[in-house]
Amino acid sequence: MISDSYDASNRSLWGLRAEIDFLNHGSFGACPKAVLDRQMELRETMEMDPVEFIDNVGRELWAEALNRLSDFINADPAGMVFVPNATTGVNTVLRSLKLDSGDKILVTDTTYQACRNAVDAVVQRSGCEVTVAHIPLPLDDEEEIVEAVLGAVDGRTRLALIDTISSPTGIRMPFERLVRDIQNLGIDVLLDAAHGPGLVPLDIDALDAAYVTGNCHKWLCTPKGSAFLHVREDKRSMRPLVISHGATLPESMGSRFRLEFDWTGTLDPTPWMCIPAAIDHLASISPGGWGGIMERNRNLALRARSHIISEVGLEPVCSEDFVTSMAAFIIPGSPFFPDVDPLHARLLERHGIQVPVQGWPPHNRRYLRISAHLYNSIDQYERLAEALKSELRS
């Protein structure tokens, strides 16, 4: 078990506000000071001579980052491109598809809302249909997920959008099995690994999904605006959302897929260039490297989950088998609020606890979701339990 002194020493490596218990790493991540220092160094170098940096030095740093990330998740670098976030990756794939009236896209009722919105936009434009697989909660057996998803597939399903980890519920989906079983039916899978790198082990080559997109700014702790899209070799005729100079550059400079995705207009490339620094920095401060980080964070989330269940009496959304470094609970009350859930606001304003509470209308429920990373410790979740007892009584 990791000691409390280890947690406290780690906390100083982040710039998080000392007066706030930050239990919401899963939303946007949090970047360590050392990685932010690396980003500032890169930005200063770039601004000394932007042309030299972008045309020469930056190309090498970009390639290094792409190769390091590919190694980290065992992916073919030739199919790896950078995007600013996983939602962009999902939109890129969806808008590349040639869909007809009667074709179907499969999602679940725990699909991230931004991605569901992207699916709905494509449905409206193309005339295709969306099929929703209903995940039964609380969840005890992965067969329930597999049966629900495969039971929603039919001969007109063209694409299945599957999560690694469900954002609203924090549930680890049996994504390896779902990718295999769905694609064995001749249906392409778009794996939304927004909660993927650094949270669960990923082997993109073994998965062999048609498309995988994921964030680095969450559990890898890179600066914001750092994500990837991996496209299987037989799907690389697709094009980015933004068409720019890569469309006419000579193929002697690289594949058309690489040229088009690597240059979509002027932007700040430093979030992606910080990927090697983030991988190395976090591995250096944790016993056991990244395997140790994932194990430690999951153990802390399980310990916090048990404490909240026993002290507050909240019902978890799933059994321990589906818990990673996030865990969620069912909160009593209506899920329909026009803006911020009042419990979320009270926990922050009265108790200094940053933790998400949100209504999820597809389930007619409210969920509270905790996250655990290297800067968190059990005393923070103990304070959350006390705050919940106070607020839920009132």
Sine and cosine of phi, psi and omega as CSV:
sin_phi,cos_phi,sin_psi,cos_psi,sin_omega,cos_omega
0.00,0.00,0.64,-0.76,0.00,-1.00
-0.97,0.26,0.70,-0.72,-0.05,-1.00
-0.98,0.22,0.36,-0.93,0.03,-1.00
-0.91,0.42,-0.53,0.85,0.03,-1.00
-0.92,0.40,-0.57,0.82,0.06,-1.00
-0.90,0.45,-0.68,0.73,0.03,-1.00
-0.89,0.46,-0.70,0.71,-0.05,-1.00
-0.90,0.43,-0.65,0.76,0.00,-1.00
-0.92,0.39,-0.57,0.82,0.05,-1.00
-0.92,0.40,-0.60,0.80,-0.08,-1.00
-0.86,0.51,-0.55,0.84,-0.02,-1.00
-0.94,0.34,-0.23,0.97,0.01,-1.00
-0.99,0.15,-0.16,0.99,0.07,-1.00
-0.94,-0.35,0.37,-0.93,0.01,-1.00
-0.99,-0.10,0.39,0.92,-0.04,-1.00
-0.91,0.42,0.54,-0.84,-0.02,-1.00
-0.89,0.46,0.78,-0.63,-0.08,-1.00
-0.91,0.41,-0.48,0.88,-0.07,-1.00
-0.99,0.10,-0.04,1.00,-0.04,-1.00
-0.91,-0.40,0.75,-0.67,0.20,-0.98
-0.99,0.10,0.97,-0.26,-0.09,-1.00
-1.00,-0.02,0.98,-0.22,-0.07,-1.00
-0.91,-0.41,0.48,0.88,-0.11,-0.99
-0.76,-0.65,0.69,0.72,0.03,-1.00
-0.87,0.49,-0.50,0.87,-0.09,-1.00
-0.91,0.42,-0.31,0.95,-0.03,-1.00
-0.97,0.25,-0.88,0.47,-0.06,-1.00
-0.81,-0.59,0.00,1.00,-0.09,-1.00
0.97,0.24,-0.06,-1.00,0.10,-0.99
-0.45,-0.89,0.75,-0.66,-0.14,-0.99
-0.99,-0.16,0.78,-0.63,0.02,-1.00
-0.90,0.43,0.41,-0.91,-0.02,-1.00
-0.84,0.54,-0.67,0.75,-0.06,-1.00
-0.89,0.45,-0.59,0.81,0.01,-1.00
-0.96,0.29,-0.61,0.79,0.09,-1.00
-0.90,0.43,-0.58,0.81,0.08,-1.00
-0.88,0.47,-0.66,0.75,0.04,-1.00
-0.89,0.45,-0.65,0.76,0.04,-1.00
-0.89,0.45,-0.68,0.73,0.02,-1.00
-0.88,0.47,-0.65,0.76,0.05,-1.00
-0.87,0.50,-0.70,0.71,0.01,-1.00
-0.90,0.43,-0.66,0.75,0.00,-1.00
-0.91,0.42,-0.65,0.76,0.02,-1.00
-0.91,0.42,-0.65,0.76,0.05,-1.00
-0.89,0.46,-0.69,0.73,0.00,-1.00
-0.87,0.50,-0.68,0.73,-0.08,-1.00
-0.97,0.24,-0.21,0.98,0.11,-0.99
-0.93,0.36,-0.56,0.83,0.06,-1.00
-0.35,-0.94,1.00,0.09,-0.08,-1.00
-0.83,0.55,-0.61,0.79,-0.03,-1.00
-0.92,0.40,-0.75,0.66,0.01,-1.00
-0.87,0.49,-0.66,0.75,-0.03,-1.00
-0.91,0.42,-0.77,0.64,-0.08,-1.00
-0.94,0.33,-0.61,0.80,-0.06,-1.00
-0.99,0.17,-0.46,0.89,-0.13,-0.99
-0.78,-0.63,-0.95,0.30,-0.06,-1.00
-0.83,0.56,-0.70,0.72,-0.04,-1.00
-0.90,0.44,-0.55,0.84,0.01,-1.00
-0.88,0.48,-0.66,0.75,0.00,-1.00
-0.93,0.37,-0.67,0.74,0.01,-1.00
-0.92,0.40,-0.61,0.79,0.04,-1.00
-0.88,0.47,-0.73,0.68,-0.01,-1.00
-0.90,0.43,-0.64,0.77,0.03,-1.00
-0.88,0.48,-0.71,0.71,-0.01,-1.00
-0.90,0.45,-0.68,0.73,-0.01,-1.00
-0.89,0.45,-0.67,0.74,-0.01,-1.00
-0.94,0.35,-0.63,0.78,0.02,-1.00
-0.91,0.42,-0.68,0.73,0.03,-1.00
-0.91,0.41,-0.65,0.76,0.04,-1.00
-0.86,0.51,-0.67,0.74,0.06,-1.00
-0.89,0.45,-0.65,0.76,-0.08,-1.00
-0.90,0.44,-0.60,0.80,-0.03,-1.00
-0.93,-0.37,0.25,0.97,0.03,-1.00
0.76,0.65,0.89,0.46,-0.01,-1.00
-0.86,-0.51,0.44,-0.90,0.08,-1.00
-0.95,0.32,0.90,-0.44,-0.02,-1.00
-0.85,0.53,-0.47,0.88,-0.02,-1.00
-0.91,0.41,-0.37,0.93,0.01,-1.00
-0.97,-0.22,0.09,1.00,-0.06,-1.00
-0.99,-0.14,0.77,-0.64,0.13,-0.99
-0.72,-0.70,0.37,-0.93,0.02,-1.00
-0.99,-0.10,0.64,-0.77,0.14,-0.99
-0.72,-0.69,0.31,-0.95,-0.07,-1.00
-0.96,0.29,-0.40,0.92,0.00,-1.00
-0.26,-0.97,0.26,-0.97,-0.05,-1.00
-0.92,0.40,-0.50,0.86,0.05,-1.00
-0.88,0.47,-0.63,0.78,0.09,-1.00
-0.89,0.45,-0.65,0.76,0.05,-1.00
-0.87,0.50,-0.70,0.71,0.02,-1.00
-0.89,0.46,-0.72,0.69,0.02,-1.00
-0.88,0.48,-0.63,0.78,-0.01,-1.00
-0.87,0.49,-0.71,0.71,0.00,-1.00
-0.92,0.39,-0.76,0.65,-0.06,-1.00
-0.85,0.53,-0.67,0.74,-0.07,-1.00
-0.98,0.20,-0.15,0.99,0.06,-1.00
-1.00,0.03,-0.22,0.97,-0.09,-1.00
-0.98,0.19,0.60,-0.80,0.12,-0.99
-0.99,-0.16,0.99,-0.17,-0.10,-1.00
-0.93,-0.37,0.58,-0.81,0.01,-1.00
-0.89,-0.46,0.26,-0.96,0.09,-1.00
-0.84,0.54,0.77,-0.64,-0.04,-1.00
0.98,-0.20,-0.39,0.92,0.12,-0.99
-0.92,0.38,0.41,-0.91,-0.04,-1.00
-0.78,-0.63,0.59,-0.80,0.18,-0.98
-0.92,-0.38,0.76,-0.65,-0.03,-1.00
-0.99,-0.15,0.77,-0.64,0.14,-0.99
-0.77,-0.64,0.07,-1.00,0.13,-0.99
-0.92,-0.40,0.16,-0.99,0.02,-1.00
-0.99,0.13,0.20,0.98,0.17,-0.99
-0.89,-0.46,0.18,0.98,0.06,-1.00
-0.86,0.50,0.68,-0.73,0.02,-1.00
-0.81,0.59,0.72,-0.69,-0.17,-0.99
-0.86,0.50,-0.63,0.77,0.01,-1.00
-0.87,0.49,-0.63,0.78,0.00,-1.00
-0.95,0.30,-0.61,0.79,0.07,-1.00
-0.89,0.45,-0.63,0.78,0.05,-1.00
-0.88,0.48,-0.63,0.77,0.02,-1.00
-0.91,0.42,-0.65,0.76,0.06,-1.00
-0.88,0.47,-0.72,0.70,-0.02,-1.00
-0.88,0.48,-0.59,0.80,0.02,-1.00
-0.91,0.42,-0.65,0.76,0.02,-1.00
-0.93,0.37,-0.62,0.78,0.04,-1.00
-0.87,0.49,-0.70,0.71,-0.01,-1.00
-0.90,0.44,-0.59,0.81,-0.06,-1.00
-0.98,0.21,-0.62,0.79,-0.14,-0.99
-0.99,-0.13,-0.35,0.94,-0.08,-1.00
1.00,0.09,0.10,0.99,0.06,-1.00
-0.98,0.22,-0.07,-1.00,-0.08,-1.00
-0.83,-0.55,0.38,-0.93,0.11,-0.99
-0.92,-0.40,0.71,-0.71,0.07,-1.00
-0.92,-0.39,0.73,-0.69,-0.04,-1.00
-0.93,-0.36,0.86,-0.51,0.11,-0.99
-1.00,0.03,0.78,-0.62,-0.07,-1.00
-1.00,-0.06,0.89,-0.45,-0.01,-1.00
-1.00,0.04,0.88,-0.48,-0.05,-1.00
-0.96,0.27,0.80,-0.61,0.01,-1.00
-0.79,-0.62,0.54,-0.84,-0.07,1.00
-0.89,0.45,0.46,-0.89,-0.17,-0.98
-0.92,-0.38,0.72,-0.69,0.01,-1.00
-0.84,-0.55,-0.39,0.92,-0.17,-0.99
-0.68,-0.73,0.77,-0.64,-0.02,-1.00
-0.91,0.42,-0.36,0.93,0.04,-1.00
-0.87,0.50,-0.50,0.87,0.03,-1.00
-0.90,0.44,-0.63,0.78,0.04,-1.00
-0.93,0.36,-0.75,0.66,-0.06,-1.00
-0.87,0.50,-0.70,0.71,0.01,-1.00
-0.90,0.43,-0.64,0.77,-0.01,-1.00
-0.91,0.42,-0.69,0.73,-0.05,-1.00
-0.96,0.30,-0.77,0.64,-0.02,-1.00
-0.92,0.40,-0.49,0.87,0.03,-1.00
-0.94,0.35,-0.30,0.95,0.01,-1.00
-1.00,-0.05,-0.06,1.00,-0.01,-1.00
-1.00,0.08,0.63,-0.77,0.17,-0.99
-0.61,-0.79,-0.12,-0.99,-0.11,-0.99
-0.92,0.38,-0.20,0.98,0.01,-1.00
-0.98,-0.20,0.00,1.00,-0.01,-1.00
-0.95,0.32,0.84,-0.54,-0.01,-1.00
-0.98,-0.17,-0.53,0.85,-0.07,-1.00
-0.52,-0.85,0.62,-0.79,0.12,-0.99
-0.88,-0.47,0.81,-0.59,0.07,-1.00
-0.99,-0.12,0.93,-0.36,-0.11,-0.99
-0.87,-0.50,0.65,-0.76,0.04,-1.00
-1.00,-0.02,0.50,-0.87,0.27,-0.96
-0.96,0.27,-0.79,0.61,0.05,-1.00
-0.76,-0.64,0.75,-0.66,0.02,-1.00
-0.94,0.34,0.80,-0.60,-0.04,-1.00
-0.91,0.41,-0.77,0.64,-0.06,-1.00
-0.93,0.36,-0.49,0.87,-0.10,-1.00
-0.95,-0.32,-0.20,0.98,-0.03,-1.00
0.93,0.36,0.17,0.99,-0.07,-1.00
-0.97,0.23,0.75,-0.67,0.13,-0.99
-0.98,0.22,0.91,-0.41,0.02,-1.00
-0.97,0.25,0.49,-0.87,0.12,-0.99
-0.97,0.23,0.89,0.47,-0.21,-0.98
-0.92,0.40,-0.54,0.84,0.02,-1.00
-0.87,0.50,-0.72,0.69,0.00,-1.00
-0.93,0.36,-0.66,0.75,-0.01,-1.00
-0.90,0.44,-0.69,0.73,0.03,-1.00
-0.86,0.51,-0.73,0.68,-0.02,-1.00
-0.88,0.47,-0.78,0.63,-0.11,-0.99
-0.93,0.37,-0.62,0.78,0.00,-1.00
-0.93,0.36,-0.71,0.70,-0.03,-1.00
-0.94,0.33,-0.41,0.91,0.12,-0.99
-0.91,0.41,-0.32,0.95,0.07,-1.00
-1.00,0.02,0.05,1.00,0.01,-1.00
1.00,0.09,0.33,0.94,-0.03,-1.00
-0.93,-0.36,0.74,-0.67,0.02,-1.00
-0.96,0.29,0.54,-0.84,0.06,-1.00
-0.90,-0.43,0.74,-0.67,0.22,-0.98
-0.97,-0.23,0.94,-0.34,-0.03,-1.00
-1.00,-0.02,0.89,-0.45,0.05,-1.00
-1.00,0.02,0.99,-0.14,0.00,-1.00
-0.98,-0.22,0.65,0.76,0.08,-1.00
-0.80,0.60,-0.68,0.73,0.18,-0.98
-0.98,-0.18,1.00,0.09,-0.07,-1.00
-0.64,-0.77,-0.99,0.14,-0.08,-1.00
-0.85,0.53,0.82,-0.57,0.01,-1.00
1.00,0.00,-0.24,0.97,0.03,-1.00
-0.98,-0.21,-0.71,0.70,0.05,-1.00
-0.73,-0.69,0.48,-0.88,0.09,-1.00
-0.89,0.46,0.71,-0.70,0.03,-1.00
-0.84,-0.54,0.70,-0.71,0.09,-1.00
-0.77,-0.63,1.00,0.01,-0.10,-0.99
-0.90,0.44,-0.60,0.80,-0.01,-1.00
-0.90,0.44,-0.70,0.71,0.00,-1.00
-0.93,0.36,-0.60,0.80,0.01,-1.00
-0.89,0.46,-0.69,0.72,0.03,-1.00
0.86,0.51,0.49,0.87,0.07,-1.00
-0.93,0.38,0.49,-0.87,0.02,-1.00
-0.86,0.51,-0.66,0.75,-0.04,-1.00
-0.61,-0.79,0.65,-0.76,0.12,-0.99
-0.69,-0.73,0.77,-0.63,0.11,-0.99
-0.79,-0.62,0.57,-0.82,-0.04,-1.00
-0.36,-0.93,0.38,-0.93,0.01,-1.00
-1.00,-0.05,0.57,-0.82,0.17,-0.99
-0.98,-0.21,-0.37,0.93,-0.06,-1.00
-0.98,0.21,-0.11,0.99,0.08,-1.00
-1.00,0.07,-1.00,-0.05,-0.21,-0.98
-0.99,0.12,-0.28,0.96,0.16,-0.99
-0.99,0.10,-0.25,0.97,0.10,-1.00
0.92,0.40,0.56,0.83,0.13,-0.99
-0.98,0.18,0.16,-0.99,0.12,-0.99
-0.87,0.49,0.37,-0.93,-0.02,-1.00
-0.89,0.46,0.57,-0.82,0.01,-1.00
1.00,-0.01,0.56,0.83,-0.06,-1.00
-0.73,-0.68,0.93,-0.36,-0.02,-1.00
-0.47,-0.88,0.08,-1.00,-0.04,-1.00
-0.67,-0.74,0.34,-0.94,0.19,-0.98
-0.74,-0.67,0.82,-0.58,0.08,-1.00
-0.94,-0.34,0.76,-0.65,-0.04,-1.00
-0.86,-0.51,0.79,-0.62,0.00,-1.00
-0.90,0.44,0.46,-0.89,-0.16,-0.99
-0.82,0.57,-0.62,0.78,-0.06,-1.00
-0.97,0.25,-0.06,1.00,-0.03,-1.00
-0.92,-0.40,0.16,0.99,-0.17,-0.99
-0.99,0.12,0.23,0.97,0.17,-0.99
-0.99,0.15,-0.13,0.99,0.00,-1.00
-0.92,0.40,0.33,-0.94,-0.07,-1.00
-0.83,-0.56,0.38,-0.93,0.01,-1.00
-0.95,0.32,0.20,-0.98,0.05,-1.00
-0.91,0.42,-0.58,0.81,-0.02,-1.00
-0.95,-0.31,0.85,-0.53,0.04,-1.00
-1.00,-0.09,0.80,-0.60,-0.06,-1.00
-0.65,-0.76,-0.56,-0.83,-0.12,-0.99
-0.89,0.45,-0.44,0.90,-0.03,-1.00
-0.87,0.49,-0.34,0.94,-0.02,-1.00
-0.93,0.37,-0.40,0.92,-0.06,-1.00
-0.85,-0.52,0.02,1.00,0.07,-1.00
-0.92,0.38,0.54,-0.84,-0.03,-1.00
-0.92,0.40,0.63,-0.78,-0.04,-1.00
-0.94,0.34,-0.12,0.99,0.15,-0.99
-0.90,0.43,-0.32,0.95,0.01,-1.00
-1.00,0.05,-0.17,0.99,-0.02,-1.00
0.50,-0.87,0.04,-1.00,0.02,-1.00
-0.92,0.38,0.45,-0.89,0.04,-1.00
-0.86,0.51,-0.62,0.78,0.05,-1.00
-0.84,0.54,-0.75,0.66,-0.01,-1.00
-0.92,0.40,-0.71,0.70,-0.05,-1.00
-0.88,0.48,-0.68,0.73,-0.05,-1.00
-0.95,0.32,-0.65,0.76,-0.04,-1.00
-0.98,0.22,-0.49,0.87,-0.04,-1.00
-0.98,0.22,-0.28,0.96,0.05,-1.00
-0.72,-0.70,0.98,-0.17,0.03,-1.00
-0.88,-0.47,0.43,0.90,-0.01,-1.00
0.91,-0.40,0.17,-0.99,-0.05,-1.00
-0.95,0.32,0.76,-0.64,0.04,-1.00
-0.42,-0.91,0.10,-0.99,0.03,-1.00
-1.00,0.06,0.93,-0.36,-0.06,-1.00
-0.99,0.10,-0.07,1.00,-0.17,-0.99
-0.92,0.40,-0.49,0.87,0.06,-1.00
-0.84,0.54,-0.66,0.75,0.03,-1.00
-0.95,0.31,-0.59,0.81,-0.02,-1.00
-0.93,0.38,-0.27,0.96,0.04,-1.00
-1.00,0.06,-0.04,1.00,-0.02,-1.00
-0.84,0.54,-0.74,0.67,0.02,-1.00
-0.86,0.51,-0.65,0.76,0.00,-1.00
-0.90,0.45,-0.66,0.75,0.00,-1.00
-0.92,0.40,-0.70,0.71,0.02,-1.00
-0.86,0.52,-0.73,0.69,-0.07,-1.00
-0.95,0.31,-0.66,0.75,-0.07,-1.00
-0.90,0.44,-0.77,0.64,-0.04,-1.00
-0.91,0.40,-0.62,0.78,0.03,-1.00
-0.88,0.47,-0.53,0.85,-0.06,-1.00
-0.96,0.26,-0.39,0.92,-0.06,-1.00
-0.99,-0.16,0.01,1.00,-0.05,-1.00
-0.85,-0.52,0.80,-0.60,0.14,-0.99
-0.85,0.53,0.78,-0.63,0.01,-1.00
1.00,0.00,0.09,1.00,0.04,-1.00
0.88,0.48,-0.53,-0.85,-0.09,-1.00
-0.94,0.35,-0.53,0.85,0.10,-0.99
-0.89,0.47,-0.64,0.77,0.04,-1.00
-0.92,0.39,-0.60,0.80,0.04,-1.00
-0.88,0.47,-0.76,0.65,-0.04,-1.00
-0.89,0.45,-0.66,0.75,0.00,-1.00
-0.92,0.39,-0.70,0.71,-0.02,-1.00
-0.89,0.46,-0.71,0.70,-0.02,-1.00
-0.91,0.42,-0.65,0.76,0.03,-1.00
-0.90,0.43,-0.68,0.73,0.01,-1.00
-0.88,0.47,-0.63,0.78,0.03,-1.00
-0.92,0.39,-0.66,0.75,0.02,-1.00
-0.89,0.46,-0.64,0.77,0.02,-1.00
-0.92,0.40,-0.66,0.75,0.02,-1.00
-0.90,0.43,-0.69,0.73,0.04,-1.00
-0.90,0.43,-0.67,0.74,0.01,-1.00
-0.86,0.51,-0.73,0.69,0.00,-1.00
-0.88,0.47,-0.64,0.76,-0.01,-1.00
-0.90,0.43,-0.69,0.72,-0.02,-1.00
-0.92,0.38,-0.63,0.78,0.04,-1.00
-0.88,0.47,-0.72,0.69,-0.08,-1.00
-0.96,0.27,-0.59,0.81,-0.09,-1.00
-1.00,0.05,-0.56,0.83,-0.10,-1.00
-0.96,-0.26,-0.46,0.89,-0.02,-1.00
0.99,0.11,0.29,0.96,0.02,-1.00
-0.96,0.29,0.51,-0.86,0.03,-1.00
-1.00,0.00,0.81,-0.58,0.06,-1.00
-0.96,0.27,0.37,-0.93,-0.03,-1.00
-0.99,0.14,-0.21,0.98,-0.08,-1.00
-0.34,-0.94,0.16,-0.99,0.10,-0.99
-0.98,0.21,0.15,-0.99,-0.05,-1.00
-0.86,0.51,-0.45,0.89,-0.07,-1.00
-0.86,0.51,-0.42,0.91,-0.10,-1.00
-0.98,-0.19,0.11,0.99,-0.06,-1.00
-1.00,-0.03,0.71,-0.71,0.13,-0.99
-0.93,-0.37,-0.86,-0.51,0.10,-0.99
-1.00,-0.10,0.19,0.98,0.09,-1.00
-0.77,-0.63,0.53,-0.85,0.06,-1.00
-0.56,-0.83,0.61,-0.80,-0.07,-1.00
-0.81,-0.59,0.39,-0.92,-0.04,-1.00
-0.72,-0.69,0.46,-0.89,0.06,-1.00
-1.00,0.07,0.80,-0.60,0.00,-1.00
-0.96,-0.28,0.76,-0.65,0.01,-1.00
-0.91,0.42,0.47,-0.88,0.06,-1.00
0.89,-0.46,0.20,-0.98,-0.03,-1.00
-0.93,0.37,0.64,-0.77,0.04,-1.00
-1.00,0.06,0.04,1.00,-0.15,-0.99
-0.97,-0.23,0.99,-0.17,0.08,-1.00
-0.81,-0.59,0.62,-0.78,-0.06,-1.00
-0.92,0.38,-0.43,0.90,-0.07,-1.00
-0.61,-0.79,-0.87,-0.49,-0.03,-1.00
-0.97,0.23,0.70,-0.71,0.07,-1.00
-0.87,0.49,0.75,-0.66,-0.06,-1.00
-0.87,0.48,-0.50,0.87,0.04,-1.00
-0.92,0.38,-0.66,0.75,0.08,-1.00
-0.84,0.54,-0.73,0.69,-0.03,-1.00
-0.89,0.45,-0.68,0.74,-0.03,-1.00
-0.93,0.37,-0.62,0.79,0.02,-1.00
-0.89,0.46,-0.61,0.79,0.01,-1.00
-0.97,0.24,-0.75,0.66,-0.12,-0.99
-0.96,0.29,-0.63,0.78,-0.08,-1.00
-1.00,-0.04,-0.48,0.88,-0.16,-0.99
-0.84,-0.55,-0.09,1.00,0.00,-1.00
0.92,0.40,0.60,0.80,-0.02,-1.00
-0.87,-0.49,0.85,-0.52,0.04,-1.00
-0.99,-0.14,0.98,-0.21,-0.02,-1.00
-0.54,-0.84,0.67,-0.74,-0.07,-1.00
-0.98,0.21,0.71,-0.70,0.19,-0.98
-0.78,-0.62,0.85,-0.53,-0.05,-1.00
-0.59,-0.81,0.55,-0.84,0.14,-0.99
-0.98,0.21,0.57,-0.82,0.05,-1.00
-0.79,-0.61,1.00,0.02,-0.09,-1.00
-0.80,0.60,-0.58,0.81,0.02,-1.00
-0.84,0.55,-0.45,0.89,0.03,-1.00
-0.97,-0.25,-0.06,1.00,-0.08,-1.00
0.82,0.57,0.69,0.73,-0.07,-1.00
-0.62,-0.78,0.28,-0.96,0.19,-0.98
-0.93,-0.37,0.62,-0.79,0.02,-1.00
-0.82,-0.57,0.63,-0.77,0.22,-0.98
-0.94,-0.35,0.77,-0.63,-0.07,-1.00
-0.83,-0.56,0.81,-0.58,0.08,-1.00
-0.98,-0.19,0.48,-0.88,0.11,-0.99
-0.83,-0.55,0.42,-0.91,0.05,-1.00
-0.72,-0.69,0.81,-0.59,0.12,-0.99
-0.71,-0.70,-0.09,-1.00,-0.17,-0.99
-0.89,0.46,-0.40,0.92,-0.03,-1.00
-1.00,0.02,-0.06,1.00,-0.01,-1.00
-1.00,-0.05,0.41,-0.91,0.04,-1.00
-0.58,-0.82,0.30,-0.95,-0.16,-0.99
-0.89,0.46,-0.50,0.86,-0.02,-1.00
-0.88,0.47,-0.46,0.89,0.03,-1.00
-0.92,0.38,-0.61,0.79,0.01,-1.00
-0.97,0.23,-0.48,0.88,0.11,-0.99
-0.91,0.42,-0.64,0.77,0.07,-1.00
-0.92,0.40,-0.60,0.80,0.06,-1.00
-0.88,0.47,-0.69,0.73,0.00,-1.00
-0.87,0.50,-0.69,0.72,0.01,-1.00
-0.90,0.43,-0.65,0.76,0.01,-1.00
-0.91,0.42,-0.65,0.76,0.01,-1.00
-0.90,0.43,-0.66,0.75,0.03,-1.00
-0.86,0.51,-0.67,0.75,0.00,-1.00
-0.92,0.38,-0.74,0.67,-0.09,-1.00
-0.96,0.29,-0.61,0.79,-0.03,-1.00
-0.96,0.27,-0.44,0.90,0.09,-1.00
-0.93,0.37,-0.58,0.82,-0.05,-1.00
-0.99,0.11,0.00,0.00,0.00,0.00
